Amino acid sequence: MSPDDGRAAAPGTGARPPGGPAPEAPAGEPERPAALAVMRGISAAGGVLALRAVRRAARRAARRPAWPVYPGSYVIGDPSACVAVCTLSDAGLAAGAAALPGVAIAGRLATANLGIEQIIANVTANPGIRFLVVCGQDSPLFRPGDALAALAASGTDAQRRIRGTAGYMPSLTGVPAAMIESFRRQVEVVDRRGEASLDELRTLVAGLAGRDPGPFTAPGHAPGADEDAGAGGFTEVRPGGRPRDRLGYDPAGYFVISLGRQHPKITVEHYRADNAPAHRMRGGSAEAVLAGLLREGLITQLSHAGYLGAELAKAEAAMRLGLRYEQDKPLRSRHPRERRQ
């Protein structure tokens, strides 16, 4: 469809819908071919310009940093709102909190290190967030809520360890020190550990939203500027490489994987390098089977272990989803006759 499809020509303008017949000149007036040509040119140019504007907007949207920048156990509310809510170990509280007016995002926090690093990266990527409410039940083992409150109050030492917290391994080495300090300046942490009432949270959030100071701005701070730094010092490596040589068998032997017809189990038969049968294992999950093979010392090559992990995961997926499994083949739907068995 062209940009002008569906547009009705205004009476007396001489314009015409694309593909339609040229209008007749009004009675008593001579035809003006040059004027009609100009109008057609203007209409076509307008369509081209509109398409270009749409494409430019799409390109700008594609370049715009996605938010949140880290995946995690959270629910997005209104990204333009000024309050974020951390529900600690209360998974069920996050969805209700995210639906409250004034909440940008709500989610759980399980650890005093990686979890807090992800909160820091996501919050600093959205300068509109100015308050972080910490609620729900804190983990008695890892104490991430205690660590988050201590971070707001005391910051970190030279090794980026949170000062004055009982949290377990409260080290934030995966984010730059500058990002940590930017987080502490941007948000006010409101400690409501133990609070699990949505009514109380609604009242609290409404009060915080009423004193929203506006988007955070500071010298040298730009939204999304620290996203790459927030990746925790990882070195990006590309996937792919030399595939495992299927003829270069593990000296400990090889395996034939199948699914039992009568019982929903993964069956693995181990053969020695001389093709002599050696061991058989049946299990209900890929993880259990692979752990058993490693325990028995039946795998001696990393490439072999990786191959078996992928194949066992396929076998488990087929078993649980009712698909057809054949070793070294893509998963397929079962034949109707197989389904009746």
C-alpha positions in Angstrom: 0.0 0.0 0.0 1.3 3.4 -0.9 1.3 6.2 1.7 -1.5 8.0 -0.1 -3.9 5.0 -0.3 -7.3 5.7 1.1 -7.0 9.5 0.8 -9.9 11.2 -0.8 -9.2 14.0 -3.2 -10.6 17.4 -2.1 -13.2 18.8 -4.5 -11.8 21.2 -7.0 -8.1 20.5 -6.2 -7.4 18.4 -9.2 -5.7 15.8 -7.0 -6.6 12.2 -7.5 -6.1 9.0 -5.5 -3.1 6.9 -6.7 -4.0 4.7 -9.5 -7.4 6.4 -10.1 -8.5 8.3 -13.2 -7.4 11.9 -13.7 -10.2 14.2 -12.7 -12.1 16.1 -15.3 -11.8 19.9 -15.4 -14.7 21.7 -13.8 -17.4 22.7 -16.4 -16.5 25.9 -18.2 -12.8 25.8 -17.3 -10.0 24.6 -19.5 -7.9 21.7 -18.5 -4.5 22.5 -16.9 -2.2 19.6 -17.6 0.8 21.4 -16.0 -1.1 22.1 -12.8 -2.3 18.4 -12.6 1.3 17.3 -13.0 2.5 19.6 -10.3 -0.2 18.3 -7.9 0.7 14.7 -8.7 4.4 15.5 -8.0 3.6 17.1 -4.7 1.5 14.1 -3.6 4.2 11.7 -4.5 6.9 13.7 -2.8 4.8 14.0 0.3 4.5 10.2 0.4 8.2 9.7 0.0 8.9 12.3 2.8 6.4 10.6 5.1 8.1 7.2 4.5 11.5 8.7 5.1 10.3 10.2 8.4 8.9 6.8 9.5 12.2 5.1 8.7 14.2 7.7 10.5 12.0 7.3 13.6 12.4 3.5 13.4 16.2 3.8 13.2 16.2 6.1 16.2 14.1 3.7 18.2 16.4 0.8 17.2 19.4 2.8 18.5 17.7 3.8 21.7 19.0 1.8 24.6 16.6 -0.8 25.8 15.5 -0.6 29.4 16.0 -2.4 31.7 19.5 -3.2 30.6 19.8 -6.4 32.7 17.4 -9.3 32.7 16.1 -10.4 36.0 13.2 -11.3 38.3 11.2 -8.1 37.9 8.0 -6.7 36.5 8.0 -3.4 34.6 5.3 -0.9 35.6 5.5 2.7 34.2 9.1 3.3 33.0 8.5 7.1 33.3 7.6 6.8 37.0 10.0 7.8 39.8 9.8 4.8 42.2 11.4 1.4 42.0 10.4 -1.4 44.4 12.7 -4.2 45.6 10.6 -7.0 47.2 13.6 -9.0 48.4 12.5 -12.7 48.7 8.8 -12.0 48.2 8.2 -13.1 44.6 4.4 -12.7 44.7 4.6 -9.1 45.9 6.5 -7.8 42.8 3.6 -8.0 40.3 1.2 -6.2 42.6 3.8 -3.5 43.4 4.6 -2.9 39.8 0.9 -2.2 39.1 0.8 0.6 41.7 0.7 4.2 40.2 4.1 5.8 40.4 6.1 2.5 40.2 8.6 2.1 37.3 9.7 -1.4 38.1 9.4 -4.0 40.9 11.4 -7.2 41.5 13.1 -9.6 43.8 16.6 -9.5 45.2 18.4 -12.8 46.1 22.0 -11.9 46.6 24.1 -9.1 48.1 26.5 -9.0 45.1 25.3 -9.8 41.6 21.7 -8.9 42.4 22.6 -5.5 43.7 24.9 -4.9 40.7 22.0 -5.5 38.4 19.8 -3.1 40.4 22.5 -0.5 40.1 22.8 -0.9 36.4 19.1 -0.9 35.7 18.4 2.1 38.0 21.2 4.3 36.7 20.1 3.5 33.1 16.8 5.3 33.9 17.4 8.7 35.4 13.7 9.2 36.1 13.9 6.7 39.0 14.6 8.7 42.2 13.4 6.4 45.0 14.1 2.7 45.7 11.7 1.1 48.2 13.0 -2.0 49.9 10.2 -4.2 51.3 9.3 -7.8 51.8 11.1 -10.4 53.7 14.9 -10.4 53.7 16.8 -13.7 53.2 18.1 -14.8 56.6 21.1 -16.4 54.9 22.3 -13.9 52.3 20.8 -10.7 53.8 20.7 -8.7 50.5 18.2 -6.2 52.0 20.7 -5.3 54.8 23.4 -4.9 52.2 21.3 -2.6 50.0 20.4 -0.4 53.0 24.1 -0.3 54.1 25.1 0.6 50.5 22.9 3.6 50.6 24.1 4.7 54.1 27.8 3.9 53.9 28.9 3.1 50.3 31.8 0.8 49.5 35.4 0.6 50.4 38.4 0.7 48.0 37.7 -2.9 47.1 34.1 -2.1 46.3 32.9 -4.1 49.3 29.8 -2.7 51.0 30.6 -1.2 54.4 28.8 -2.1 57.6 26.6 -4.9 56.4 25.8 -8.5 57.5 25.1 -9.4 53.9 26.8 -12.5 52.5 29.8 -11.6 50.2 28.7 -8.0 49.7 31.2 -7.2 47.0 30.3 -5.1 43.9 33.3 -5.8 41.7 31.2 -6.2 38.6 30.2 -2.5 38.3 32.5 0.6 38.2 32.9 2.6 41.4 31.6 5.7 39.5 28.4 3.9 38.7 28.0 2.9 42.4 28.3 6.5 43.5 26.0 7.7 40.7 23.4 5.2 42.0 23.8 6.5 45.6 23.3 10.1 44.4 20.4 9.3 42.1 18.1 7.4 44.4 16.8 7.7 48.0 16.6 4.2 49.4 13.5 3.8 51.6 13.9 0.9 54.0 10.6 -0.9 54.6 11.9 -4.4 55.2 9.2 -6.7 56.4 6.4 -4.7 54.8 4.2 -6.9 52.5 1.0 -4.9 52.4 0.1 -3.5 49.0 -2.2 -0.9 50.6 0.7 0.4 52.7 3.0 0.4 49.7 0.4 2.3 47.7 0.3 5.0 50.3 4.1 5.1 50.5 4.6 5.3 46.7 2.0 8.0 46.4 3.9 10.1 48.9 7.2 9.6 47.2 5.8 10.4 43.8 4.4 13.6 45.3 8.0 14.8 46.0 9.6 13.6 42.8 12.6 15.9 42.1 12.6 15.1 38.4 15.2 13.1 36.3 18.6 12.8 37.8 21.3 15.0 36.2 24.9 15.2 37.3 28.1 16.2 35.6 29.3 13.4 33.3 26.2 11.4 33.7 24.3 10.4 30.6 21.4 7.8 30.6 22.7 4.5 29.3 26.3 5.7 29.2 27.4 3.1 31.8 25.6 0.1 30.3 28.7 -1.5 28.8 30.6 -0.9 31.9 27.8 -2.6 33.9 28.5 -5.8 32.1 30.9 -6.7 34.9 34.2 -6.7 33.1 33.3 -9.5 30.9 35.2 -10.1 27.6 32.9 -10.7 24.8 33.6 -13.9 22.9 31.8 -15.1 19.8 30.0 -18.4 19.6 31.1 -21.2 17.2 34.4 -22.9 16.6 35.8 -26.2 15.5 33.0 -28.8 16.0 33.8 -32.0 17.9 35.2 -34.7 15.8 32.6 -37.4 15.9 35.1 -40.0 14.9 37.6 -39.0 17.7 35.8 -41.0 20.4 36.4 -40.5 24.1 38.9 -43.2 25.2 36.4 -44.2 27.9 33.9 -45.1 25.2 30.7 -43.7 23.7 27.0 -43.6 24.5 23.7 -44.4 22.8 20.8 -42.3 24.1 17.1 -43.2 23.8 13.8 -42.8 25.4 11.9 -45.7 26.9 8.6 -46.5 25.3 6.9 -48.0 28.4 8.3 -45.7 31.0 9.2 -42.0 30.7 12.9 -42.3 31.3 16.1 -41.3 29.5 18.1 -44.4 28.8 21.9 -44.2 28.2 23.9 -47.2 27.2 27.7 -47.0 27.5 29.9 -48.9 25.1 33.7 -49.3 25.5 36.0 -48.2 22.7 36.0 -51.8 21.3 32.2 -51.6 21.1 31.7 -54.0 24.0 28.6 -53.0 26.1 29.6 -51.7 29.6 27.0 -49.7 31.5 23.4 -48.7 31.3 21.7 -45.8 33.2 18.1 -44.6 33.3 17.0 -41.3 34.7 14.2 -38.8 34.7 16.3 -35.7 33.9 19.3 -34.7 31.8 21.1 -33.2 34.9 20.8 -36.4 36.9 22.0 -38.6 34.1 25.0 -36.4 33.3 25.9 -36.1 36.9 25.9 -39.9 37.2 28.1 -40.4 34.2 30.6 -37.9 35.6 30.5 -39.6 39.0 31.3 -43.0 37.5 34.2 -41.5 35.5 32.7 -42.6 32.1 33.5 -39.2 30.4 37.1 -38.1 30.0 36.8 -35.3 27.4 35.3 -31.8 27.9 34.0 -31.9 24.3 32.3 -35.2 25.0 30.7 -33.9 28.2 29.4 -30.8 26.3 28.0 -33.0 23.5 26.3 -35.3 26.0 24.8 -32.4 27.9 23.2 -31.0 24.8 21.9 -34.4 23.7 20.5 -35.3 27.1 18.8 -31.9 27.3 17.1 -32.7 23.9 16.0 -36.1 25.2 14.5 -34.6 28.3 12.7 -31.9 26.3 11.3 -34.6 24.0 10.2 -36.7 26.9 8.4 -33.8 28.6 6.8 -32.4 25.5 5.8 -35.6 23.8 8.2 -35.2 20.9 10.2 -37.8 18.9 13.8 -38.1 19.9 16.6 -39.6 17.9 20.2 -39.1 18.9 22.0 -36.5 16.7 18.7 -35.5 15.0 16.5 -32.5 15.4 13.4 -33.0 17.6 10.3 -33.8 15.7 6.6 -34.4 16.3 5.6 -38.0 16.9 3.9 -39.9 14.1 0.1 -40.4 14.9 0.7 -44.2 15.2 3.5 -43.5 17.7 1.1 -41.3 19.8 -1.4 -44.2 20.1 1.2 -46.6 21.5 
